[in-house]
């Protein structure tokens, strides 16, 4: 039960942070002078990069020991270099000179050790904990040197050292879920928090001591705007400078003077998560392939995403280890009915299948605020009903992660294949919000992360995808694009970078951006 409560807390925050920001030279805080960019953002309850992964604001306020470049490759971050001792499975990182926290305190190796140990602590309930479960020992060699000894090789470890480091001097002994620090965060990033008006705006000013150089834009404001439609209206009115919109709203800016549209590729997929903690799937797990076959993915892409995206059959389609030969569950309503009938289901008086006197059907829960997610769920539910399964959609005020039947989930990472697979599909891992468990999936994901041999990794990720297709955790639907709209006065956005979940990643080079007054 404790795990379910922790997952509920994590997901409540995760789905709150679904929208992205905007910019304006006339927005809140502009009176302080200099250039200001206003970003249209969903609301935040906290800024906690150790516990919550999908937070666009993290890249502005925090840094990791490593970082990603525009090609999503690992480059030095707060650590200027590192070594790996293969015999002892030990990484040693050397921190740059002169790094300071936004409050002026020196950044040290103790901060690194504190942060990763906090994430690893099971009492803190971090969804990122599986990324570090093979860490056996963290040693502070000196103020600028820290080493990590692993139980076994993990080729993704440098990816996970992009994790935002938190200040030990402000968080030691505090509650890592509830501490007020996460509403007044202090980091090392290109911007520092100036003010936070809950539900209205988050104002950040440039960090003149930033290790990659002082940012060119003086101030960035995350203006809190409730949903895609309202964000589009404010963008049109000139109140925002940058925003992530759903495709239908974004298309309205395609031919308008003064705006630039960025249709950016992502690794971000959507699918129906089946909640295996709900007893319904104990009895009806065998009908999930029928649900998968009932979905016309291309029709959803055309109608909801206006053709921007691609049909999904698995979690690694944007990755070098994608196995395109797995079962795709292509749209085939007749096959869906055959699967149901082979499982002993018969059509009832109302046209839906029944088994043992019980109607076959389920509810897809969708959090409010992200219109394309709602539209995808409603379109998929209609298609599933047409195949004889009574599927409906609800938009609850708060998601019930322990009790819901299913939800319209999103995941996907543009980084190493271990990211968003091991912790998402592994039994009892921190981001496994479906209660999915498959011993073969666990085995293949573990073996894949422990090898740096490309052929070995390719073999085990192929087997992982085959087993996931044989025993689906989700009904995969589509990969979506990230439709950013900016005023044409904003320059420096790297349009070719593959974005992550929720379009996160656009701020990776924000210190280079400029905006004209």
Residue pairs with C-beta under 8 A, 6 or more apart in sequence:
3 125
3 428
4 277
4 401
4 402
5 402
6 125
7 125
7 127
7 401
7 402
7 433
8 399
8 400
8 401
8 402
9 125
9 177
10 51
10 52
10 125
10 127
10 430
10 431
10 433
11 399
11 401
11 433
12 45
12 398
12 399
13 45
13 46
13 48
13 51
13 52
14 52
14 53
14 54
15 367
15 370
15 399
16 42
16 43
16 44
16 45
17 42
17 44
17 52
17 54
17 55
17 56
17 502
18 42
18 367
18 369
18 370
18 373
18 502
19 40
19 41
19 42
19 225
19 227
19 228
19 231
19 243
19 244
19 369
19 370
20 39
20 40
20 41
20 42
20 56
20 242
20 243
20 244
20 484
20 502
20 503
20 504
20 506
21 38
21 39
21 40
21 41
21 56
21 57
21 220
21 221
21 222
21 223
21 240
21 242
21 243
22 37
22 38
22 39
22 40
22 41
22 223
22 225
22 231
22 234
22 235
22 239
22 240
22 241
22 242
22 243
23 36
23 37
23 38
23 39
23 220
23 221
23 240
23 241
23 242
23 486
23 487
23 490
23 515
24 30
24 36
24 37
24 38
24 221
24 223
24 238
24 239
24 240
24 241
24 487
25 35
25 36
25 38
25 241
25 515
25 517
26 38
26 238
26 239
27 36
27 38
27 201
27 221
27 223
27 239
27 240
27 241
28 38
28 197
28 200
28 201
28 203
28 221
28 223
29 36
29 194
29 195
29 201
29 203
29 219
29 221
30 36
30 219
32 205
32 219
33 218
34 218
34 219
35 216
35 217
35 218
35 219
35 514
35 515
35 517
36 217
36 218
36 219
36 220
36 221
36 515
37 217
37 219
37 220
37 221
37 241
37 242
37 490
37 513
37 515
38 220
38 221
38 223
38 239
38 240
38 241
38 242
39 220
39 221
39 222
39 223
39 240
39 241
39 242
39 243
40 223
40 225
40 231
40 234
40 235
40 240
40 242
40 243
40 244
41 56
41 57
41 202
41 222
41 223
41 224
41 225
42 224
42 225
42 226
42 369
43 199
43 224
43 226
44 55
44 57
44 202
44 222
44 224
46 52
46 182
46 183
47 55
47 57
47 58
47 61
47 182
47 183
47 185
48 55
48 176
48 177
48 182
49 55
49 58
49 62
49 163
49 164
49 166
50 115
50 118
50 119
50 124
50 126
50 128
50 163
50 164
50 166
50 176
51 119
51 124
51 125
51 126
51 127
51 128
51 176
51 177
52 127
53 127
53 128
53 431
53 501
54 500
54 501
54 502
54 504
55 504
56 502
56 503
56 504
56 506
56 507
57 202
57 222
58 164
59 189
59 504
59 505
59 507
59 508
59 510
60 189
60 190
60 191
60 204
60 220
60 507
60 510
61 102
61 164
61 185
61 187
61 189
61 191
61 192
61 193
61 204
62 164
62 165
62 166
62 185
62 187
62 188
62 189
63 77
63 78
63 164
63 165
63 187
63 188
63 189
63 211
64 77
64 78
64 161
64 162
64 163
64 164
64 165
65 77
65 78
65 79
65 82
65 93
65 95
65 112
65 161
65 162
65 165
66 74
66 75
66 76
66 77
66 79
66 82
66 158
66 159
66 161
66 162
67 74
67 75
67 76
67 77
67 162
67 508
68 74
68 75
68 162
68 415
68 505
68 508
69 75
69 508
70 494
70 496
70 497
70 508
70 509
71 497
72 414
72 415
72 497
72 498
72 505
74 158
74 159
74 162
77 161
77 162
78 95
78 96
78 99
78 107
78 165
78 188
78 211
79 93
79 94
79 95
79 96
79 161
80 94
80 95
80 96
81 93
81 94
82 91
82 92
82 93
82 94
82 158
83 91
83 92
84 90
84 91
84 92
85 92
86 153
88 149
89 149
89 150
89 151
89 152
89 153
90 147
90 148
90 149
90 150
91 147
91 148
91 150
91 157
91 158
91 161
92 141
92 145
92 146
92 147
92 148
93 112
93 145
93 146
93 147
93 148
93 161
94 144
94 145
95 107
95 108
95 109
95 112
95 143
95 144
95 145
95 146
96 211
97 144
98 209
98 211
99 106
99 107
99 188
99 211
100 106
100 107
100 188
100 209
101 107
101 167
101 169
101 186
101 187
101 188
102 186
102 187
102 188
102 192
102 193
102 207
103 167
103 170
103 186
105 167
105 169
106 143
107 165
107 167
107 188
108 140
108 143
108 144
109 140
109 141
109 142
109 143
109 144
109 145
109 146
110 140
110 143
110 168
111 165
111 166
111 167
111 168
111 169
112 138
112 140
112 146
112 165
113 138
113 140
113 146
114 166
114 168
114 171
114 172
115 163
115 164
115 165
115 166
115 168
116 132
116 135
116 138
116 148
116 163
117 138
118 124
118 126
118 166
118 171
118 176
119 126
119 128
119 129
119 131
119 132
119 163
120 126
120 129
120 132
120 133
120 135
121 176
122 129
124 176
124 177
125 177
125 430
126 176
126 430
127 423
127 430
127 431
128 160
128 163
128 423
128 430
128 431
129 423
129 430
130 422
130 423
130 426
130 429
130 430
130 431
131 156
131 160
131 163
131 419
131 422
131 423
132 160
134 150
134 151
134 152
134 154
135 148
135 149
135 150
135 151
136 149
136 150
136 151
137 148
137 149
138 146
138 147
138 148
138 149
139 146
139 147
139 149
140 146
141 147
148 157
150 157
152 450
153 450
153 451
153 452
154 418
154 449
154 450
155 416
155 418
155 449
155 450
155 451
155 452
155 457
156 415
156 416
156 417
156 418
156 419
156 449
159 415
159 416
159 418
159 419
160 419
164 187
165 188
166 187
167 186
167 187
170 181
170 186
171 179
171 181
174 181
183 196
184 193
184 196
185 193
186 192
186 193
188 207
188 211
189 207
189 210
190 206
190 207
190 210
190 212
190 215
190 510
190 511
191 204
191 205
191 206
191 207
191 215
191 220
191 510
192 204
192 205
192 206
192 207
193 202
193 203
193 204
194 203
194 204
194 205
194 219
195 201
195 202
195 203
196 202
196 203
199 224
200 223
200 224
201 221
201 222
201 223
201 224
202 221
202 222
202 224
203 219
203 220
203 221
203 222
204 219
204 220
204 221
204 222
205 218
205 219
206 214
206 215
206 217
206 218
206 219
207 214
207 215
208 214
210 511
212 511
213 511
214 511
215 510
215 511
215 513
216 492
216 511
216 512
216 513
216 514
217 510
217 513
217 514
217 515
220 510
223 234
223 239
223 240
225 231
225 234
225 240
225 243
226 369
227 368
227 369
227 370
227 371
228 245
228 246
228 249
228 369
228 370
228 371
228 372
229 249
229 371
231 240
231 243
231 245
231 249
232 243
232 245
232 249
232 250
232 252
234 240
234 243
235 243
235 245
235 253
235 259
235 485
236 252
236 253
238 487
241 486
241 487
241 489
241 490
241 515
242 484
242 485
242 486
242 487
242 490
243 484
243 485
243 486
244 482
244 483
244 484
244 502
244 503
244 506
245 253
245 483
245 484
245 485
246 370
246 371
246 372
246 375
246 483
247 304
247 305
247 306
247 308
247 372
247 481
247 483
248 306
248 371
248 372
249 371
249 483
250 261
250 263
250 483
250 484
250 485
251 306
253 259
253 261
253 485
254 261
257 488
258 487
258 488
259 485
259 486
259 487
259 488
260 485
260 486
260 487
260 488
260 490
261 483
261 484
261 485
262 482
262 483
262 484
262 485
262 486
262 493
262 495
263 308
263 481
263 482
263 483
264 481
264 482
264 483
264 484
264 495
264 497
264 498
264 499
264 503
264 506
265 318
265 481
265 482
265 498
265 499
266 318
266 412
266 414
266 479
266 480
266 481
266 482
266 498
266 499
266 500
266 501
266 503
267 318
267 319
267 412
267 413
267 414
267 479
267 498
267 499
267 500
267 501
268 410
268 411
268 412
268 479
268 480
268 482
268 499
268 500
268 501
268 502
268 503
269 312
269 315
269 317
269 410
269 411
269 412
269 476
269 477
269 478
269 479
269 480
270 312
270 373
270 376
270 408
270 409
270 410
270 477
270 478
270 479
270 480
271 312
271 408
271 409
271 410
271 474
271 475
271 476
271 477
272 291
272 364
272 377
272 380
272 406
272 407
272 408
272 409
272 474
272 475
272 477
273 406
273 407
273 408
273 409
273 433
273 434
273 473
273 474
274 281
274 285
274 288
274 405
274 406
274 434
274 472
274 473
274 474
274 475
275 281
275 401
275 403
275 404
275 405
275 406
275 407
275 434
275 435
276 282
276 285
276 434
276 435
276 436
276 437
277 402
277 403
277 434
277 435
278 403
278 404
278 405
280 362
280 405
281 288
281 405
284 355
284 360
286 343
287 339
287 340
287 343
287 345
287 360
287 389
288 472
288 475
289 329
289 339
289 472
290 335
290 336
290 337
290 339
290 340
290 343
290 387
290 389
291 336
291 384
291 389
291 391
291 475
292 329
292 472
292 475
292 476
293 329
293 330
293 331
293 332
293 333
293 335
293 336
293 339
293 387
294 331
294 333
294 336
294 383
294 384
294 386
294 387
294 389
295 329
295 331
295 380
295 383
295 384
295 475
295 477
296 331
296 383
297 311
297 312
297 331
297 477
297 478
298 311
298 331
299 331
299 379
299 383
300 376
300 379
300 380
300 383
300 477
300 478
301 307
301 308
301 309
301 310
301 311
301 478
303 375
303 379
304 372
304 375
304 376
304 379
305 372
305 478
305 480
305 481
308 480
308 481
308 483
309 478
309 479
309 480
309 481
310 317
310 478
310 479
311 328
311 477
311 478
311 479
312 476
312 477
312 478
312 479
313 326
313 327
313 328
313 329
313 469
313 476
314 322
314 323
314 326
314 465
314 468
314 469
314 476
315 411
315 412
315 420
315 421
315 424
315 425
315 465
315 468
315 476
316 322
316 323
316 417
316 421
316 461
316 465
317 324
317 479
318 412
318 414
318 479
318 498
319 417
319 461
320 417
321 417
321 448
321 457
321 458
321 461
321 462
322 465
323 461
323 462
323 465
323 466
325 462
326 465
326 466
326 468
326 469
327 466
327 469
327 470
329 469
329 472
329 475
329 476
331 383
333 383
333 386
333 387
336 387
336 388
336 389
337 353
337 387
337 388
340 353
340 360
340 387
340 388
340 389
343 355
344 355
344 356
345 353
345 354
345 355
345 360
345 388
346 353
346 354
346 355
347 353
347 354
347 388
348 354
348 359
350 359
350 390
351 388
352 359
352 360
352 361
352 385
352 388
352 389
352 390
353 359
353 360
353 388
353 389
354 360
359 390
360 388
360 389
360 390
361 389
361 390
361 391
361 392
362 389
362 390
362 391
362 405
362 406
363 391
363 392
363 393
363 394
363 404
363 405
363 406
364 377
364 380
364 381
364 391
364 392
364 393
364 394
364 405
364 406
364 407
364 408
365 393
365 394
365 395
365 396
365 399
365 400
365 404
365 405
365 406
365 407
365 408
366 373
366 374
366 377
366 393
366 394
366 395
366 407
366 408
367 373
367 395
367 396
367 399
367 407
368 374
368 395
368 397
372 480
373 408
373 410
374 393
374 395
374 408
376 408
376 477
376 478
377 393
377 408
378 393
380 391
380 408
380 475
380 477
381 391
381 392
381 393
384 391
385 391
396 404
399 407
401 433
409 433
409 434
409 474
410 501
410 502
411 420
411 424
411 431
411 501
412 420
412 479
412 500
412 501
413 419
413 420
413 500
413 501
414 498
414 499
414 500
414 505
415 500
417 448
417 457
417 461
418 445
418 448
418 449
420 431
420 501
421 445
421 461
421 464
422 429
422 445
422 446
422 449
423 429
423 430
423 431
423 432
424 431
424 432
425 432
425 436
425 438
425 441
425 445
425 464
425 468
425 473
426 432
426 441
426 442
426 445
426 446
427 436
427 437
427 438
427 439
427 442
428 437
434 473
434 474
436 473
438 467
438 468
438 471
438 473
440 463
440 467
441 464
441 467
441 468
441 471
444 460
444 461
444 463
444 464
444 467
445 460
445 464
447 456
447 460
448 456
448 457
448 460
448 461
448 464
451 457
451 460
482 499
482 503
482 506
484 493
484 503
484 506
486 493
487 515
489 515
489 516
490 513
490 514
490 515
491 513
491 514
491 515
491 516
492 509
492 510
492 512
492 513
492 514
493 506
493 513
494 506
494 508
494 509
497 505
497 506
497 508
498 505
499 505
499 506
